[in-house]
Amino acid sequence: MALKKHASSLANVEKILDTLEQGIAVFDKDERLVYINPAMRSVTGGRNGAGWSLKDLAQKHQLRTETGDVLEPENFPIMEAFHGKETHEKIFEYVSPADEHIWLSVSCKRILDEDGNLQYVFTTIHNVTNRKSRTDKLNFLIESMKILSLTDDLYERLQQKARLAVPSLADWCAIDFINAEGAIERAVVVHRDSSMIEFVREFEKKFPADPNSPTSPQAVIRTGQAQFVPLITDEMITAARLPAEQEDGLRKLQLKSLMVVPIISKGKSLGCMTLAYAESGRVYTEGDLLFFREFCDHVGVLLDNARLYNEITQRDRAKDIFLASLSHELRNPLAPIKTSLELLRLRGMPEEYSEDIATIEHQFDHMTHLLGDLLDVTRYTQAKIPLAKTRVDLKVLLQQAIRSSEPLIRGAALTLEYSHPEDSVFIEADETRIEQAMLNLISNALKFTPAGGLLAVELDKREDSVVITVRDNGVGITANNLPHVFEMYFQDARASKDANPGLGLGLYLVKQIVELHGGSVVAKSEGAGHGSEFTISLPIGTDMLEESTGKAASKNPKGLRVLVVDDNIPAADSMVRLLNVLGAQAEAAYSGGEALVRRDIDTFDFVVLDVGMPEITGYDVVRTLRERGFKKPIVALTGYGFGEDKDKALREGFNAHLTKPVGSDELRSVFENLNLVA
């Protein structure tokens, strides 16, 4: 009676298990199948009946890991369960005897008796194919979105996106795009096996795709129409009537299913994405095609952004080249002017002209610094403004700025008040930048103060800082505008009618320069009609000492024979005159060819060589001289002053690099650095 009741209970349990959606199979301790429900049979194709051995059943089926690796039967999760390792909801790809690919969540549970001996292994499976597909696509999109679209390394970004598809969504993935020259270029091809990638490259070289074939990248990009081949059969390859070597190559690829999807942005085809299943045996569905259509729209944005970024970069590079060339061309006529000014000073001049010459020299040097800024324009756009700090007398510097502005102050009919300490006020600063900040503040006051107004400039020395105040009684600043006056491109529309409105950069640069020096600048105003006040505070520094009363004696190149080589005749002649005044014995050659044919070249102690000469450049000359065994110092002279220009000059054989215009101080410095003066 008890046995009948037990058997009845088991029958009821089996009836319940038969109704469940998840597949269930039970094996006894001897690895024999004792139960399999209909859901399991529908997946595995197993027959209803007991007694099958696990070993025989395992040989009829195939399992793969999520990365596509085929499991040997002894590594099946149910086999591992018999050796003590349980499995809980682990994902595998199941390939049925009918070559159907299904994703399963597999669990294997060991059933023990009271003594801990194995009695059964209970196995359950869930068909998670749809869930796995959604998860893989979602992960693919999330990871893809992490890859920045705007970049100068387009190839790397496309490669990263293609790699994401393999192996979860494709066995093969390739991306082709239209490059800047208008040609179709393959950016990337991805497969798990690198040897197969090389095989495909060689195969495509020998058998390039027919551009008229509907599935070729050329045709898909040209038409903008996706191509979808759900199942590729041996019969299809045979029917193509290809040469034997080409047919063998195609069969080696094991292509099973193919999609070629156009990459489109703003209605224009920019490329295509090719995806294929091969050795995995999987096939694509219409849902997969729809998904990759949407994804390729995202890739289209990437390609379009990359194209725009490339255009902007090229334009920016062209601008830099133009500015560098412009700076170079401006430096050439400045060179003889600088030399002539030096000659006037060195030869002596009437006392009544000395102040005017000093003003010209100062403004000339200021313009030269501005040209240096123009030459290295990227430091502004990247907020990398280098500081050339020296010991500066702020009192003298402010006087120079006021002197430079006096014509404008007189023209605006303003009254100037200037107050300062009796003693010098020294700080560690970039003289050109600080003067630029002062000039910008004075210029701003002129712009917003009507005729007859007052401009007051004050320099004050505090315990650990110096304070510069620029005050006017002009139109003032409204409460709404006051927080914005130091912003880039901000402009107050209430400037005096005769003033140049400018670009809105002056006060922005003041703030940048002052903060780079560790200081601060503050704007104050009581409102419209009440004038304005700008206050700069700069640290003095604890190691500032009183300026020395004398300078080290300058060393001149007395008796040195110097050859100046420059195709700019006025610049060459003025340089020769300056060197001769300094005590050298200088001569000029007006081309690279003229310098190279001189038989007395070895008698010169020093060569100053212009780099940018036509026909035979300075680089050609220095290489030729070095090849001939000329070991004397050669200094490059050029209007280009980028860091890479200086590095190139040294690599080519120059001993030093000078950027035009060059004065006596620069010449003395290079002579001393090269140990040519005692």
DRENTI-878897 format. One record per residue (C-alpha): residue number from 1; residue in one letter; x, y, z. Coordinates in steps of 0.2 Angstrom, whole numbers. Example, Ala and Ser with C-alpha at 12.3 -4.5 7.8 and 13.67 -1.06 7.14 Angstrom:
// DRENTI-878897
{1; "A"; {62; -22; 39}};
{2; "S"; {68; -5; 36}};
END
This chain:
// DRENTI-878897
{1; "M"; {0; 0; 0}};
{2; "A"; {14; 12; 4}};
{3; "L"; {23; 8; -12}};
{4; "K"; {7; 12; -22}};
{5; "K"; {5; 28; -13}};
{6; "H"; {23; 33; -16}};
{7; "A"; {22; 29; -35}};
{8; "S"; {6; 39; -36}};
{9; "S"; {15; 54; -28}};
{10; "L"; {29; 52; -40}};
{11; "A"; {16; 52; -55}};
{12; "N"; {8; 67; -49}};
{13; "V"; {25; 76; -47}};
{14; "E"; {29; 71; -65}};
{15; "K"; {12; 78; -71}};
{16; "I"; {17; 95; -63}};
{17; "L"; {34; 95; -70}};
{18; "D"; {27; 91; -88}};
{19; "T"; {17; 107; -87}};
{20; "L"; {32; 118; -83}};
{21; "E"; {40; 130; -97}};
{22; "Q"; {58; 127; -91}};
{23; "G"; {66; 111; -97}};
{24; "I"; {70; 98; -84}};
{25; "A"; {80; 82; -84}};
{26; "V"; {85; 70; -70}};
{27; "F"; {99; 58; -70}};
{28; "D"; {102; 45; -57}};
{29; "K"; {119; 41; -48}};
{30; "D"; {124; 29; -62}};
{31; "E"; {122; 44; -75}};
{32; "R"; {106; 36; -83}};
{33; "L"; {92; 47; -88}};
{34; "V"; {77; 44; -77}};
{35; "Y"; {65; 59; -82}};
{36; "I"; {64; 72; -96}};
{37; "N"; {49; 84; -97}};
{38; "P"; {42; 90; -114}};
{39; "A"; {50; 107; -113}};
{40; "M"; {67; 99; -112}};
{41; "R"; {63; 87; -126}};
{42; "S"; {57; 102; -137}};
{43; "V"; {74; 110; -135}};
{44; "T"; {86; 95; -136}};
{45; "G"; {75; 83; -147}};
{46; "G"; {77; 69; -134}};
{47; "R"; {64; 55; -134}};
{48; "N"; {53; 51; -120}};
{49; "G"; {60; 37; -110}};
{50; "A"; {72; 32; -97}};
{51; "G"; {88; 22; -98}};
{52; "W"; {99; 33; -109}};
{53; "S"; {117; 35; -103}};
{54; "L"; {123; 53; -100}};
{55; "K"; {139; 49; -110}};
{56; "D"; {129; 44; -126}};
{57; "L"; {117; 59; -124}};
{58; "A"; {132; 71; -123}};
{59; "Q"; {139; 65; -139}};
{60; "K"; {124; 71; -148}};
{61; "H"; {124; 89; -143}};
{62; "Q"; {135; 104; -143}};
{63; "L"; {137; 118; -130}};
{64; "R"; {147; 134; -132}};
{65; "T"; {152; 147; -120}};
{66; "E"; {147; 165; -122}};
{67; "T"; {163; 169; -131}};
{68; "G"; {160; 155; -144}};
{69; "D"; {172; 142; -137}};
{70; "V"; {165; 124; -140}};
{71; "L"; {164; 114; -124}};
{72; "E"; {170; 96; -124}};
{73; "P"; {157; 84; -117}};
{74; "E"; {167; 81; -101}};
{75; "N"; {166; 99; -98}};
{76; "F"; {147; 100; -99}};
{77; "P"; {139; 108; -83}};
{78; "I"; {129; 91; -80}};
{79; "M"; {146; 81; -82}};
{80; "E"; {154; 93; -69}};
{81; "A"; {139; 91; -57}};
{82; "F"; {143; 72; -56}};
{83; "H"; {161; 77; -51}};
{84; "G"; {155; 89; -37}};
{85; "K"; {153; 106; -46}};
{86; "E"; {136; 113; -47}};
{87; "T"; {130; 126; -59}};
{88; "H"; {118; 140; -56}};
{89; "E"; {109; 149; -71}};
{90; "K"; {125; 150; -82}};
{91; "I"; {123; 155; -100}};
{92; "F"; {128; 144; -114}};
{93; "E"; {124; 143; -133}};
{94; "Y"; {116; 126; -137}};
{95; "V"; {118; 120; -155}};
{96; "S"; {105; 106; -158}};
{97; "P"; {107; 91; -170}};
{98; "A"; {96; 101; -182}};
{99; "D"; {109; 116; -181}};
{100; "E"; {98; 127; -172}};
{101; "H"; {106; 140; -161}};
{102; "I"; {98; 143; -144}};
{103; "W"; {104; 153; -129}};
{104; "L"; {101; 143; -113}};
{105; "S"; {102; 147; -94}};
{106; "V"; {108; 131; -87}};
{107; "S"; {107; 125; -68}};
{108; "C"; {113; 108; -62}};
{109; "K"; {109; 103; -44}};
{110; "R"; {116; 88; -35}};
{111; "I"; {103; 78; -24}};
{112; "L"; {111; 68; -9}};
{113; "D"; {104; 55; 3}};
{114; "E"; {105; 57; 22}};
{115; "D"; {123; 50; 22}};
{116; "G"; {129; 63; 9}};
{117; "N"; {130; 51; -6}};
{118; "L"; {124; 57; -23}};
{119; "Q"; {107; 50; -28}};
{120; "Y"; {102; 61; -43}};
{121; "V"; {108; 76; -53}};
{122; "F"; {93; 88; -57}};
{123; "T"; {96; 99; -72}};
{124; "T"; {85; 114; -78}};
{125; "I"; {86; 125; -93}};
{126; "H"; {78; 141; -98}};
{127; "N"; {77; 147; -116}};
{128; "V"; {84; 165; -115}};
{129; "T"; {88; 168; -133}};
{130; "N"; {77; 184; -134}};
{131; "R"; {83; 190; -117}};
{132; "K"; {101; 187; -122}};
{133; "S"; {99; 196; -139}};
{134; "R"; {92; 211; -130}};
{135; "T"; {105; 211; -117}};
{136; "D"; {119; 210; -129}};
{137; "K"; {112; 224; -140}};
{138; "L"; {110; 235; -125}};
{139; "N"; {127; 232; -118}};
{140; "F"; {134; 235; -136}};
{141; "L"; {125; 252; -137}};
{142; "I"; {131; 257; -119}};
{143; "E"; {149; 253; -123}};
{144; "S"; {148; 261; -140}};
{145; "M"; {141; 277; -132}};
{146; "K"; {156; 278; -121}};
{147; "I"; {167; 279; -136}};
{148; "L"; {168; 298; -140}};
{149; "S"; {162; 303; -157}};
{150; "L"; {172; 318; -159}};
{151; "T"; {191; 314; -160}};
{152; "D"; {206; 316; -171}};
{153; "D"; {209; 297; -171}};
{154; "L"; {194; 291; -181}};
{155; "Y"; {201; 274; -185}};
{156; "E"; {204; 270; -167}};
{157; "R"; {186; 274; -163}};
{158; "L"; {179; 264; -177}};
{159; "Q"; {190; 249; -172}};
{160; "Q"; {183; 250; -155}};
{161; "K"; {165; 250; -161}};
{162; "A"; {168; 236; -172}};
{163; "R"; {177; 226; -159}};
{164; "L"; {161; 228; -148}};
{165; "A"; {151; 218; -160}};
{166; "V"; {163; 203; -160}};
{167; "P"; {159; 189; -154}};
{168; "S"; {142; 193; -146}};
{169; "L"; {133; 200; -162}};
{170; "A"; {145; 195; -176}};
{171; "D"; {159; 183; -180}};
{172; "W"; {165; 196; -193}};
{173; "C"; {163; 215; -193}};
{174; "A"; {170; 227; -205}};
{175; "I"; {168; 246; -207}};
{176; "D"; {171; 255; -224}};
{177; "F"; {169; 274; -226}};
{178; "I"; {172; 288; -238}};
{179; "N"; {188; 297; -234}};
{180; "A"; {193; 315; -237}};
{181; "E"; {199; 311; -255}};
{182; "G"; {182; 304; -259}};
{183; "A"; {188; 286; -260}};
{184; "I"; {180; 271; -251}};
{185; "E"; {192; 266; -237}};
{186; "R"; {192; 251; -226}};
{187; "A"; {194; 257; -208}};
{188; "V"; {193; 241; -199}};
{189; "V"; {190; 222; -200}};
{190; "V"; {188; 212; -184}};
{191; "H"; {188; 193; -180}};
{192; "R"; {193; 184; -165}};
{193; "D"; {207; 175; -175}};
{194; "S"; {220; 187; -181}};
{195; "S"; {226; 175; -194}};
{196; "M"; {209; 175; -202}};
{197; "I"; {210; 194; -203}};
{198; "E"; {226; 193; -212}};
{199; "F"; {218; 179; -223}};
{200; "V"; {204; 191; -228}};
{201; "R"; {215; 205; -232}};
{202; "E"; {225; 194; -244}};
{203; "F"; {209; 187; -251}};
{204; "E"; {202; 204; -255}};
{205; "K"; {218; 210; -263}};
{206; "K"; {218; 195; -274}};
{207; "F"; {199; 195; -277}};
{208; "P"; {192; 213; -274}};
{209; "A"; {173; 214; -272}};
{210; "D"; {164; 218; -288}};
{211; "P"; {157; 236; -286}};
{212; "N"; {141; 231; -295}};
{213; "S"; {137; 216; -283}};
{214; "P"; {123; 221; -272}};
{215; "T"; {132; 216; -256}};
{216; "S"; {148; 225; -260}};
{217; "P"; {152; 240; -249}};
{218; "Q"; {153; 251; -265}};
{219; "A"; {135; 247; -270}};
{220; "V"; {128; 249; -253}};
{221; "I"; {136; 266; -250}};
{222; "R"; {131; 271; -268}};
{223; "T"; {113; 266; -266}};
{224; "G"; {111; 269; -247}};
{225; "Q"; {101; 252; -247}};
{226; "A"; {105; 239; -234}};
{227; "Q"; {108; 221; -240}};
{228; "F"; {102; 206; -230}};
{229; "V"; {106; 188; -233}};
{230; "P"; {99; 178; -219}};
{231; "L"; {106; 161; -224}};
{232; "I"; {121; 158; -235}};
{233; "T"; {121; 140; -242}};
{234; "D"; {134; 129; -251}};
{235; "E"; {122; 129; -265}};
{236; "M"; {123; 148; -267}};
{237; "I"; {142; 148; -267}};
{238; "T"; {142; 135; -280}};
{239; "A"; {129; 144; -291}};
{240; "A"; {140; 160; -291}};
{241; "R"; {152; 150; -303}};
{242; "L"; {168; 158; -296}};
{243; "P"; {186; 153; -300}};
{244; "A"; {191; 138; -289}};
{245; "E"; {203; 147; -278}};
{246; "Q"; {190; 161; -275}};
{247; "E"; {177; 148; -271}};
{248; "D"; {189; 139; -259}};
{249; "G"; {193; 155; -250}};
{250; "L"; {174; 159; -248}};
{251; "R"; {171; 142; -240}};
{252; "K"; {186; 144; -228}};
{253; "L"; {177; 160; -222}};
{254; "Q"; {162; 148; -217}};
{255; "L"; {150; 163; -220}};
{256; "K"; {132; 158; -213}};
{257; "S"; {123; 175; -213}};
{258; "L"; {127; 192; -219}};
{259; "M"; {121; 210; -217}};
{260; "V"; {129; 226; -226}};
{261; "V"; {121; 241; -218}};
{262; "P"; {124; 259; -225}};
{263; "I"; {130; 273; -213}};
{264; "I"; {120; 288; -217}};
{265; "S"; {120; 306; -210}};
{266; "K"; {109; 320; -216}};
{267; "G"; {103; 310; -230}};
{268; "K"; {121; 306; -237}};
{269; "S"; {130; 290; -237}};
{270; "L"; {146; 291; -228}};
{271; "G"; {151; 272; -227}};
{272; "C"; {144; 255; -222}};
{273; "M"; {145; 242; -209}};
{274; "T"; {147; 223; -214}};
{275; "L"; {142; 210; -201}};
{276; "A"; {143; 191; -204}};
{277; "Y"; {140; 176; -194}};
{278; "A"; {152; 162; -199}};
{279; "E"; {159; 148; -188}};
{280; "S"; {147; 151; -174}};
{281; "G"; {133; 145; -186}};
{282; "R"; {121; 158; -180}};
{283; "V"; {109; 168; -192}};
{284; "Y"; {103; 186; -192}};
{285; "T"; {85; 191; -191}};
{286; "E"; {75; 206; -197}};
{287; "G"; {76; 212; -180}};
{288; "D"; {95; 212; -180}};
{289; "L"; {94; 222; -197}};
{290; "L"; {83; 235; -189}};
{291; "F"; {94; 236; -174}};
{292; "F"; {110; 239; -184}};
{293; "R"; {101; 251; -196}};
{294; "E"; {98; 262; -180}};
{295; "F"; {116; 259; -174}};
{296; "C"; {123; 264; -191}};
{297; "D"; {114; 281; -189}};
{298; "H"; {124; 284; -173}};
{299; "V"; {140; 279; -183}};
{300; "G"; {135; 292; -196}};
{301; "V"; {135; 305; -183}};
{302; "L"; {152; 300; -178}};
{303; "L"; {159; 301; -196}};
{304; "D"; {150; 317; -199}};
{305; "N"; {157; 325; -183}};
{306; "A"; {175; 318; -188}};
{307; "R"; {173; 326; -205}};
{308; "L"; {168; 342; -197}};
{309; "Y"; {182; 341; -184}};
{310; "N"; {195; 337; -198}};
{311; "E"; {189; 352; -207}};
{312; "I"; {190; 364; -192}};
{313; "T"; {208; 356; -188}};
{314; "Q"; {214; 359; -206}};
{315; "R"; {207; 377; -205}};
{316; "D"; {215; 380; -189}};
{317; "R"; {232; 373; -195}};
{318; "A"; {230; 384; -210}};
{319; "K"; {227; 399; -199}};
{320; "D"; {243; 395; -189}};
{321; "I"; {253; 393; -204}};
{322; "F"; {247; 409; -211}};
{323; "L"; {250; 418; -195}};
{324; "A"; {268; 411; -193}};
{325; "S"; {271; 416; -211}};
{326; "L"; {264; 433; -208}};
{327; "S"; {275; 435; -193}};
{328; "H"; {290; 429; -202}};
{329; "E"; {287; 441; -216}};
{330; "L"; {285; 455; -204}};
{331; "R"; {301; 451; -195}};
{332; "N"; {311; 453; -211}};
{333; "P"; {309; 472; -213}};
{334; "L"; {310; 474; -194}};
{335; "A"; {327; 466; -193}};
{336; "P"; {337; 481; -202}};
{337; "I"; {326; 494; -192}};
{338; "K"; {332; 485; -175}};
{339; "T"; {350; 485; -181}};
{340; "S"; {349; 503; -186}};
{341; "L"; {342; 509; -170}};
{342; "E"; {356; 499; -161}};
{343; "L"; {369; 508; -172}};
{344; "L"; {362; 525; -168}};
{345; "R"; {363; 521; -150}};
{346; "L"; {380; 514; -150}};
{347; "R"; {388; 528; -161}};
{348; "G"; {381; 541; -150}};
{349; "M"; {368; 555; -154}};
{350; "P"; {363; 572; -148}};
{351; "E"; {356; 573; -131}};
{352; "E"; {339; 580; -137}};
{353; "Y"; {336; 565; -148}};
{354; "S"; {340; 552; -134}};
{355; "E"; {323; 551; -126}};
{356; "D"; {314; 550; -143}};
{357; "I"; {326; 535; -148}};
{358; "A"; {323; 527; -132}};
{359; "T"; {304; 528; -135}};
{360; "I"; {306; 521; -152}};
{361; "E"; {316; 507; -146}};
{362; "H"; {304; 503; -132}};
{363; "Q"; {289; 502; -143}};
{364; "F"; {299; 492; -156}};
{365; "D"; {303; 479; -143}};
{366; "H"; {285; 479; -137}};
{367; "M"; {279; 476; -155}};
{368; "T"; {292; 462; -157}};
{369; "H"; {285; 453; -142}};
{370; "L"; {267; 455; -149}};
{371; "L"; {274; 447; -165}};
{372; "G"; {280; 433; -154}};
{373; "D"; {263; 430; -148}};
{374; "L"; {256; 430; -165}};
{375; "L"; {269; 417; -170}};
{376; "D"; {264; 405; -155}};
{377; "V"; {245; 409; -157}};
{378; "T"; {240; 392; -149}};
{379; "R"; {246; 397; -132}};
{380; "Y"; {231; 409; -131}};
{381; "T"; {218; 397; -138}};
{382; "Q"; {224; 383; -126}};
{383; "A"; {226; 395; -111}};
{384; "K"; {244; 392; -111}};
{385; "I"; {252; 409; -110}};
{386; "P"; {271; 407; -104}};
{387; "L"; {278; 420; -93}};
{388; "A"; {296; 426; -95}};
{389; "K"; {299; 433; -77}};
{390; "T"; {313; 445; -73}};
{391; "R"; {316; 458; -59}};
{392; "V"; {305; 472; -65}};
{393; "D"; {304; 490; -58}};
{394; "L"; {285; 492; -58}};
{395; "K"; {287; 511; -56}};
{396; "V"; {297; 513; -72}};
{397; "L"; {286; 500; -81}};
{398; "L"; {270; 510; -77}};
{399; "Q"; {279; 527; -82}};
{400; "Q"; {283; 518; -99}};
{401; "A"; {264; 513; -101}};
{402; "I"; {258; 531; -97}};
{403; "R"; {271; 538; -109}};
{404; "S"; {265; 527; -123}};
{405; "S"; {247; 532; -119}};
{406; "E"; {250; 551; -118}};
{407; "P"; {246; 554; -136}};
{408; "L"; {229; 545; -134}};
{409; "I"; {226; 554; -118}};
{410; "R"; {229; 571; -125}};
{411; "G"; {218; 567; -140}};
{412; "A"; {204; 562; -129}};
{413; "A"; {206; 579; -120}};
{414; "L"; {208; 570; -103}};
{415; "T"; {217; 576; -87}};
{416; "L"; {230; 564; -81}};
{417; "E"; {235; 562; -63}};
{418; "Y"; {249; 550; -58}};
{419; "S"; {255; 546; -41}};
{420; "H"; {269; 534; -36}};
{421; "P"; {281; 530; -22}};
{422; "E"; {298; 539; -21}};
{423; "D"; {308; 523; -22}};
{424; "S"; {308; 509; -35}};
{425; "V"; {295; 496; -33}};
{426; "F"; {303; 479; -39}};
{427; "I"; {293; 463; -42}};
{428; "E"; {296; 447; -51}};
{429; "A"; {286; 448; -67}};
{430; "D"; {284; 446; -86}};
{431; "E"; {288; 464; -91}};
{432; "T"; {278; 463; -107}};
{433; "R"; {263; 455; -100}};
{434; "I"; {262; 467; -85}};
{435; "E"; {264; 482; -97}};
{436; "Q"; {250; 475; -108}};
{437; "A"; {238; 474; -93}};
{438; "M"; {242; 492; -88}};
{439; "L"; {239; 498; -106}};
{440; "N"; {223; 488; -107}};
{441; "L"; {216; 497; -91}};
{442; "I"; {221; 514; -97}};
{443; "S"; {214; 510; -114}};
{444; "N"; {198; 505; -106}};
{445; "A"; {197; 521; -96}};
{446; "L"; {199; 531; -112}};
{447; "K"; {185; 522; -120}};
{448; "F"; {172; 526; -107}};
{449; "T"; {177; 543; -101}};
{450; "P"; {171; 558; -111}};
{451; "A"; {181; 573; -116}};
{452; "G"; {186; 584; -101}};
{453; "G"; {186; 569; -89}};
{454; "L"; {199; 564; -77}};
{455; "L"; {210; 549; -78}};
{456; "A"; {220; 544; -62}};
{457; "V"; {234; 531; -61}};
{458; "E"; {241; 527; -44}};
{459; "L"; {255; 515; -39}};
{460; "D"; {256; 510; -20}};
{461; "K"; {268; 498; -11}};
{462; "R"; {260; 488; 3}};
{463; "E"; {269; 476; 15}};
{464; "D"; {269; 461; 4}};
{465; "S"; {261; 467; -12}};
{466; "V"; {260; 482; -24}};
{467; "V"; {243; 489; -30}};
{468; "I"; {240; 498; -46}};
{469; "T"; {224; 508; -47}};
{470; "V"; {216; 515; -63}};
{471; "R"; {202; 527; -59}};
{472; "D"; {191; 538; -71}};
{473; "N"; {175; 548; -69}};
{474; "G"; {167; 542; -85}};
{475; "V"; {151; 533; -89}};
{476; "G"; {153; 520; -75}};
{477; "I"; {147; 502; -75}};
{478; "T"; {129; 497; -71}};
{479; "A"; {126; 484; -57}};
{480; "N"; {120; 471; -70}};
{481; "N"; {136; 473; -80}};
{482; "L"; {149; 474; -66}};
{483; "P"; {150; 455; -64}};
{484; "H"; {154; 452; -82}};
{485; "V"; {167; 465; -86}};
{486; "F"; {181; 452; -86}};
{487; "E"; {172; 440; -97}};
{488; "M"; {179; 436; -114}};
{489; "Y"; {170; 446; -128}};
{490; "F"; {160; 456; -116}};
{491; "Q"; {156; 474; -122}};
{492; "D"; {148; 488; -114}};
{493; "A"; {137; 498; -127}};
{494; "R"; {140; 514; -117}};
{495; "A"; {157; 518; -124}};
{496; "S"; {160; 536; -129}};
{497; "K"; {154; 539; -147}};
{498; "D"; {172; 542; -154}};
{499; "A"; {179; 526; -146}};
{500; "N"; {184; 510; -155}};
{501; "P"; {172; 497; -146}};
{502; "G"; {186; 484; -148}};
{503; "L"; {184; 465; -147}};
{504; "G"; {179; 463; -129}};
{505; "L"; {196; 455; -125}};
{506; "G"; {206; 469; -116}};
{507; "L"; {199; 466; -98}};
{508; "Y"; {198; 448; -100}};
{509; "L"; {217; 448; -104}};
{510; "V"; {220; 459; -89}};
{511; "K"; {213; 446; -78}};
{512; "Q"; {222; 431; -86}};
{513; "I"; {239; 440; -85}};
{514; "V"; {237; 446; -67}};
{515; "E"; {231; 429; -61}};
{516; "L"; {246; 421; -70}};
{517; "H"; {257; 432; -59}};
{518; "G"; {248; 426; -43}};
{519; "G"; {238; 442; -41}};
{520; "S"; {220; 448; -43}};
{521; "V"; {210; 462; -51}};
{522; "V"; {194; 470; -45}};
{523; "A"; {182; 482; -54}};
{524; "K"; {171; 494; -44}};
{525; "S"; {158; 507; -49}};
{526; "E"; {144; 516; -40}};
{527; "G"; {134; 514; -56}};
{528; "A"; {130; 523; -72}};
{529; "G"; {138; 541; -72}};
{530; "H"; {149; 538; -57}};
{531; "G"; {165; 532; -66}};
{532; "S"; {174; 516; -63}};
{533; "E"; {190; 510; -53}};
{534; "F"; {200; 495; -57}};
{535; "T"; {213; 489; -44}};
{536; "I"; {227; 476; -48}};
{537; "S"; {236; 468; -33}};
{538; "L"; {252; 459; -36}};
{539; "P"; {263; 450; -24}};
{540; "I"; {281; 457; -21}};
{541; "G"; {289; 440; -16}};
{542; "T"; {300; 437; 0}};
{543; "D"; {316; 436; -10}};
{544; "M"; {315; 453; -19}};
{545; "L"; {331; 463; -16}};
{546; "E"; {336; 481; -20}};
{547; "E"; {341; 482; -38}};
{548; "S"; {360; 482; -41}};
{549; "T"; {367; 499; -46}};
{550; "G"; {378; 492; -60}};
{551; "K"; {377; 479; -73}};
{552; "A"; {390; 467; -78}};
{553; "A"; {401; 473; -92}};
{554; "S"; {396; 468; -109}};
{555; "K"; {408; 457; -119}};
{556; "N"; {410; 461; -137}};
{557; "P"; {417; 450; -151}};
{558; "K"; {432; 460; -154}};
{559; "G"; {443; 454; -169}};
{560; "L"; {431; 439; -173}};
{561; "R"; {428; 437; -192}};
{562; "V"; {410; 434; -195}};
{563; "L"; {401; 430; -211}};
{564; "V"; {383; 436; -212}};
{565; "V"; {372; 426; -225}};
{566; "D"; {355; 433; -229}};
{567; "D"; {346; 436; -245}};
{568; "N"; {338; 452; -237}};
{569; "I"; {352; 464; -242}};
{570; "P"; {347; 478; -231}};
{571; "A"; {346; 466; -216}};
{572; "A"; {362; 458; -220}};
{573; "D"; {371; 475; -222}};
{574; "S"; {364; 482; -206}};
{575; "M"; {369; 467; -197}};
{576; "V"; {387; 468; -204}};
{577; "R"; {388; 487; -198}};
{578; "L"; {381; 482; -181}};
{579; "L"; {394; 468; -179}};
{580; "N"; {408; 479; -184}};
{581; "V"; {403; 493; -172}};
{582; "L"; {403; 479; -158}};
{583; "G"; {421; 476; -163}};
{584; "A"; {420; 461; -175}};
{585; "Q"; {426; 460; -193}};
{586; "A"; {410; 456; -202}};
{587; "E"; {406; 453; -221}};
{588; "A"; {390; 449; -230}};
{589; "A"; {385; 435; -243}};
{590; "Y"; {368; 438; -251}};
{591; "S"; {363; 420; -255}};
{592; "G"; {367; 402; -249}};
{593; "G"; {376; 399; -266}};
{594; "E"; {387; 414; -263}};
{595; "A"; {392; 408; -246}};
{596; "L"; {396; 390; -252}};
{597; "V"; {408; 396; -266}};
{598; "R"; {418; 407; -255}};
{599; "R"; {436; 400; -254}};
{600; "D"; {440; 410; -238}};
{601; "I"; {425; 402; -229}};
{602; "D"; {437; 393; -217}};
{603; "T"; {445; 409; -211}};
{604; "F"; {428; 415; -203}};
{605; "D"; {426; 412; -184}};
{606; "F"; {408; 413; -184}};
{607; "V"; {393; 412; -197}};
{608; "V"; {376; 420; -195}};
{609; "L"; {365; 411; -208}};
{610; "D"; {347; 415; -213}};
{611; "V"; {337; 399; -214}};
{612; "G"; {323; 405; -226}};
{613; "M"; {333; 409; -242}};
{614; "P"; {327; 404; -259}};
{615; "E"; {335; 390; -270}};
{616; "I"; {348; 385; -257}};
{617; "T"; {341; 387; -240}};
{618; "G"; {351; 389; -224}};
{619; "Y"; {348; 371; -219}};
{620; "D"; {356; 366; -236}};
{621; "V"; {371; 378; -232}};
{622; "V"; {374; 371; -215}};
{623; "R"; {373; 353; -220}};
{624; "T"; {385; 356; -234}};
{625; "L"; {397; 365; -223}};
{626; "R"; {397; 352; -210}};
{627; "E"; {400; 339; -223}};
{628; "R"; {415; 348; -229}};
{629; "G"; {422; 348; -211}};
{630; "F"; {418; 366; -206}};
{631; "K"; {418; 365; -187}};
{632; "K"; {416; 384; -183}};
{633; "P"; {400; 390; -174}};
{634; "I"; {385; 393; -186}};
{635; "V"; {370; 402; -179}};
{636; "A"; {352; 401; -187}};
{637; "L"; {344; 417; -191}};
{638; "T"; {325; 416; -195}};
{639; "G"; {308; 424; -193}};
{640; "Y"; {301; 408; -187}};
{641; "G"; {302; 406; -168}};
{642; "F"; {292; 390; -164}};
{643; "G"; {300; 378; -152}};
{644; "E"; {301; 365; -166}};
{645; "D"; {310; 377; -177}};
{646; "K"; {324; 379; -164}};
{647; "D"; {325; 360; -162}};
{648; "K"; {326; 357; -180}};
{649; "A"; {340; 370; -182}};
{650; "L"; {350; 361; -169}};
{651; "R"; {347; 344; -177}};
{652; "E"; {353; 351; -194}};
{653; "G"; {369; 356; -187}};
{654; "F"; {367; 374; -181}};
{655; "N"; {375; 379; -164}};
{656; "A"; {361; 391; -159}};
{657; "H"; {345; 399; -165}};
{658; "L"; {341; 418; -166}};
{659; "T"; {324; 425; -170}};
{660; "K"; {323; 441; -180}};
{661; "P"; {324; 455; -176}};
{662; "V"; {341; 453; -167}};
{663; "G"; {350; 467; -157}};
{664; "S"; {367; 469; -149}};
{665; "D"; {361; 461; -133}};
{666; "E"; {356; 445; -142}};
{667; "L"; {372; 444; -152}};
{668; "R"; {383; 447; -136}};
{669; "S"; {373; 433; -128}};
{670; "V"; {376; 420; -141}};
{671; "F"; {394; 425; -142}};
{672; "E"; {396; 422; -124}};
{673; "N"; {386; 406; -124}};
{674; "L"; {397; 399; -138}};
{675; "N"; {413; 405; -128}};
{676; "L"; {418; 416; -142}};
{677; "V"; {422; 431; -131}};
{678; "A"; {434; 432; -116}};
END
